[in-house]
Amino acid sequence: MCTPHGRGAVIEYDALRDKSYRLAATGQDVADFLAWFELGGASPVSVDNYERALAVMCRMYPATPLAEVTDGQLGQVFKTFPPRSRRVRVAPYRTFFKGARQTRRVHENPKCSARPKSTSSSRSTWSTRRRWPCCSRPGYAAASVSACGSGTARPRPVS
């Protein structure tokens, strides 16, 4: 590109306009998800944050199709995020793979096994009972089988 004075113009790199992740094998799936996410009413800031987070996976593994993404690869992607913002940066992957599973782009969610179980007792005993009433207290059952695990039914004594 030339200016009127015959000199070349300097074009700076702009990360906000970098859409090179779309050239990756998973890039089109990410672009489709972001379109769905935006049409679902997500704010422009949320769409931008999701795009930035998901683009990391596309850039790290450009030749890996969505169906072949493993929990190990996701673990490596998650390690690139700073520890203090990791929870927020991993959230788009939960939503992305949940949507990919619902639309049958993947058979199972690799994210399910990418996060090790926490050994700390960050949840109280009562919240665990409310979430899984039929499983946490012997001698008690949930109101129905469909409510089991959903946290909607209170446990009741078995007669």
C-alpha positions as a Markdown table, in Angstrom:
| # | Residue | x | y | z |
|---|---|---|---|---|
| 1 | Met | 0.0 | 0.0 | 0.0 |
| 2 | Cys | 1.5 | 3.4 | -0.9 |
| 3 | Thr | 0.8 | 6.8 | 0.5 |
| 4 | Pro | 0.5 | 9.9 | -1.8 |
| 5 | His | 4.2 | 10.6 | -0.9 |
| 6 | Gly | 5.3 | 7.2 | -2.4 |
| 7 | Arg | 6.1 | 5.6 | 1.0 |
| 8 | Gly | 4.5 | 2.4 | 2.1 |
| 9 | Ala | 2.0 | 2.6 | 4.9 |
| 10 | Val | 2.6 | 0.7 | 8.1 |
| 11 | Ile | -0.2 | -1.6 | 9.1 |
| 12 | Glu | -0.2 | -2.6 | 12.7 |
| 13 | Tyr | -1.4 | -6.0 | 14.0 |
| 14 | Asp | -4.7 | -5.7 | 15.6 |
| 15 | Ala | -5.7 | -8.7 | 17.8 |
| 16 | Leu | -9.4 | -7.6 | 17.8 |
| 17 | Arg | -9.5 | -8.0 | 14.0 |
| 18 | Asp | -7.5 | -11.3 | 13.9 |
| 19 | Lys | -9.8 | -14.0 | 12.7 |
| 20 | Ser | -7.1 | -16.4 | 11.6 |
| 21 | Tyr | -8.4 | -19.0 | 14.0 |
| 22 | Arg | -11.2 | -19.6 | 11.5 |
| 23 | Leu | -8.7 | -21.3 | 9.2 |
| 24 | Ala | -8.1 | -24.0 | 11.7 |
| 25 | Ala | -10.0 | -27.4 | 11.5 |
| 26 | Thr | -12.2 | -26.4 | 14.5 |
| 27 | Gly | -12.5 | -22.7 | 13.4 |
| 28 | Gln | -15.7 | -23.1 | 11.5 |
| 29 | Asp | -17.3 | -24.8 | 14.4 |
| 30 | Val | -16.3 | -22.0 | 16.7 |
| 31 | Ala | -17.6 | -19.4 | 14.2 |
| 32 | Asp | -20.9 | -21.2 | 14.0 |
| 33 | Phe | -21.2 | -21.4 | 17.8 |
| 34 | Leu | -20.4 | -17.7 | 18.2 |
| 35 | Ala | -23.1 | -16.9 | 15.7 |
| 36 | Trp | -25.6 | -19.0 | 17.6 |
| 37 | Phe | -24.4 | -17.5 | 20.9 |
| 38 | Glu | -24.9 | -13.9 | 19.6 |
| 39 | Leu | -28.3 | -14.7 | 18.1 |
| 40 | Gly | -29.3 | -16.1 | 21.5 |
| 41 | Gly | -29.0 | -12.7 | 22.9 |
| 42 | Ala | -25.5 | -12.6 | 24.3 |
| 43 | Ser | -24.0 | -9.2 | 24.8 |
| 44 | Pro | -21.2 | -8.1 | 22.3 |
| 45 | Val | -18.7 | -8.2 | 25.2 |
| 46 | Ser | -19.6 | -11.8 | 26.0 |
| 47 | Val | -19.3 | -12.8 | 22.4 |
| 48 | Asp | -15.9 | -11.1 | 22.2 |
| 49 | Asn | -14.7 | -12.8 | 25.3 |
| 50 | Tyr | -15.9 | -16.2 | 24.1 |
| 51 | Glu | -14.2 | -15.7 | 20.8 |
| 52 | Arg | -10.9 | -14.7 | 22.4 |
| 53 | Ala | -11.0 | -17.8 | 24.7 |
| 54 | Leu | -12.0 | -20.3 | 22.0 |
| 55 | Ala | -9.5 | -18.9 | 19.5 |
| 56 | Val | -6.7 | -20.1 | 21.7 |
| 57 | Met | -7.7 | -23.8 | 21.1 |
| 58 | Cys | -7.9 | -23.2 | 17.4 |
| 59 | Arg | -4.4 | -21.6 | 17.3 |
| 60 | Met | -2.8 | -24.3 | 19.5 |
| 61 | Tyr | -4.3 | -27.2 | 17.5 |
| 62 | Pro | -5.0 | -26.0 | 14.0 |
| 63 | Ala | -5.1 | -29.4 | 12.4 |
| 64 | Thr | -7.3 | -31.1 | 15.0 |
| 65 | Pro | -11.0 | -31.4 | 14.1 |
| 66 | Leu | -13.6 | -30.8 | 16.8 |
| 67 | Ala | -14.5 | -34.5 | 17.1 |
| 68 | Glu | -10.9 | -35.3 | 17.9 |
| 69 | Val | -10.1 | -32.7 | 20.6 |
| 70 | Thr | -9.0 | -34.5 | 23.7 |
| 71 | Asp | -9.1 | -33.7 | 27.4 |
| 72 | Gly | -5.3 | -33.5 | 27.4 |
| 73 | Gln | -5.3 | -30.9 | 24.6 |
| 74 | Leu | -7.9 | -28.9 | 26.5 |
| 75 | Gly | -5.8 | -29.2 | 29.7 |
| 76 | Gln | -2.8 | -27.7 | 27.7 |
| 77 | Val | -5.1 | -24.8 | 26.5 |
| 78 | Phe | -6.3 | -24.1 | 30.0 |
| 79 | Lys | -2.8 | -24.0 | 31.3 |
| 80 | Thr | -2.1 | -21.0 | 29.1 |
| 81 | Phe | -4.7 | -18.9 | 30.9 |
| 82 | Pro | -3.5 | -17.0 | 34.0 |
| 83 | Pro | -4.6 | -18.8 | 37.2 |
| 84 | Arg | -6.6 | -15.9 | 38.5 |
| 85 | Ser | -8.7 | -15.6 | 35.3 |
| 86 | Arg | -8.8 | -19.3 | 34.4 |
| 87 | Arg | -12.3 | -20.0 | 35.7 |
| 88 | Val | -13.7 | -17.2 | 33.5 |
| 89 | Arg | -11.6 | -18.2 | 30.5 |
| 90 | Val | -12.6 | -21.9 | 30.7 |
| 91 | Ala | -16.4 | -21.1 | 30.9 |
| 92 | Pro | -16.7 | -20.6 | 27.1 |
| 93 | Tyr | -15.4 | -24.2 | 26.6 |
| 94 | Arg | -18.1 | -25.6 | 28.8 |
| 95 | Thr | -20.8 | -23.8 | 26.8 |
| 96 | Phe | -19.1 | -24.6 | 23.5 |
| 97 | Phe | -18.8 | -28.3 | 24.1 |
| 98 | Lys | -22.2 | -28.5 | 25.6 |
| 99 | Gly | -23.6 | -27.0 | 22.4 |
| 100 | Ala | -21.4 | -29.2 | 20.2 |
| 101 | Arg | -22.7 | -32.3 | 22.0 |
| 102 | Gln | -26.4 | -31.1 | 21.6 |
| 103 | Thr | -25.8 | -30.6 | 17.9 |
| 104 | Arg | -24.1 | -33.9 | 17.6 |
| 105 | Arg | -20.8 | -32.4 | 16.4 |
| 106 | Val | -19.1 | -34.5 | 19.2 |
| 107 | His | -20.1 | -37.7 | 20.8 |
| 108 | Glu | -18.8 | -36.9 | 24.2 |
| 109 | Asn | -17.6 | -33.8 | 26.0 |
| 110 | Pro | -13.8 | -34.0 | 26.4 |
| 111 | Lys | -14.2 | -31.2 | 28.9 |
| 112 | Cys | -15.9 | -33.5 | 31.4 |
| 113 | Ser | -12.6 | -35.3 | 32.1 |
| 114 | Ala | -10.3 | -32.4 | 31.6 |
| 115 | Arg | -10.8 | -30.9 | 35.1 |
| 116 | Pro | -9.6 | -32.9 | 38.1 |
| 117 | Lys | -12.1 | -33.3 | 40.9 |
| 118 | Ser | -11.5 | -30.8 | 43.7 |
| 119 | Thr | -10.4 | -32.4 | 47.0 |
| 120 | Ser | -11.4 | -29.4 | 49.1 |
| 121 | Ser | -14.7 | -29.3 | 50.7 |
| 122 | Ser | -15.9 | -26.1 | 49.2 |
| 123 | Arg | -19.5 | -27.2 | 49.2 |
| 124 | Ser | -21.5 | -27.8 | 52.4 |
| 125 | Thr | -23.1 | -31.1 | 53.1 |
| 126 | Trp | -26.6 | -29.6 | 52.8 |
| 127 | Ser | -25.9 | -28.3 | 49.3 |
| 128 | Thr | -24.7 | -31.8 | 48.2 |
| 129 | Arg | -27.9 | -33.3 | 49.7 |
| 130 | Arg | -30.0 | -30.8 | 47.8 |
| 131 | Arg | -28.4 | -31.6 | 44.5 |
| 132 | Trp | -28.4 | -35.4 | 44.8 |
| 133 | Pro | -31.1 | -36.3 | 47.3 |
| 134 | Cys | -31.6 | -39.9 | 46.5 |
| 135 | Cys | -27.9 | -40.7 | 46.4 |
| 136 | Ser | -26.6 | -38.9 | 49.5 |
| 137 | Arg | -28.8 | -40.2 | 52.3 |
| 138 | Pro | -29.5 | -43.9 | 52.8 |
| 139 | Gly | -33.1 | -44.7 | 53.6 |
| 140 | Tyr | -34.4 | -41.6 | 51.6 |
| 141 | Ala | -35.6 | -41.4 | 48.0 |
| 142 | Ala | -36.4 | -38.6 | 45.6 |
| 143 | Ala | -39.9 | -37.7 | 44.6 |
| 144 | Ser | -39.4 | -39.2 | 41.2 |
| 145 | Val | -36.7 | -40.9 | 39.2 |
| 146 | Ser | -36.5 | -37.9 | 36.7 |
| 147 | Ala | -35.9 | -35.5 | 39.6 |
| 148 | Cys | -32.9 | -37.6 | 40.9 |
| 149 | Gly | -29.8 | -35.5 | 40.6 |
| 150 | Ser | -31.5 | -32.3 | 39.5 |
| 151 | Gly | -31.8 | -30.8 | 42.9 |
| 152 | Thr | -35.5 | -30.1 | 42.5 |
| 153 | Ala | -36.9 | -32.7 | 44.9 |
| 154 | Arg | -36.5 | -32.8 | 48.6 |
| 155 | Pro | -35.7 | -36.2 | 50.1 |
| 156 | Arg | -38.5 | -38.0 | 51.7 |
| 157 | Pro | -38.4 | -41.1 | 54.0 |
| 158 | Val | -38.9 | -44.4 | 52.3 |
| 159 | Ser | -41.9 | -46.3 | 53.9 |
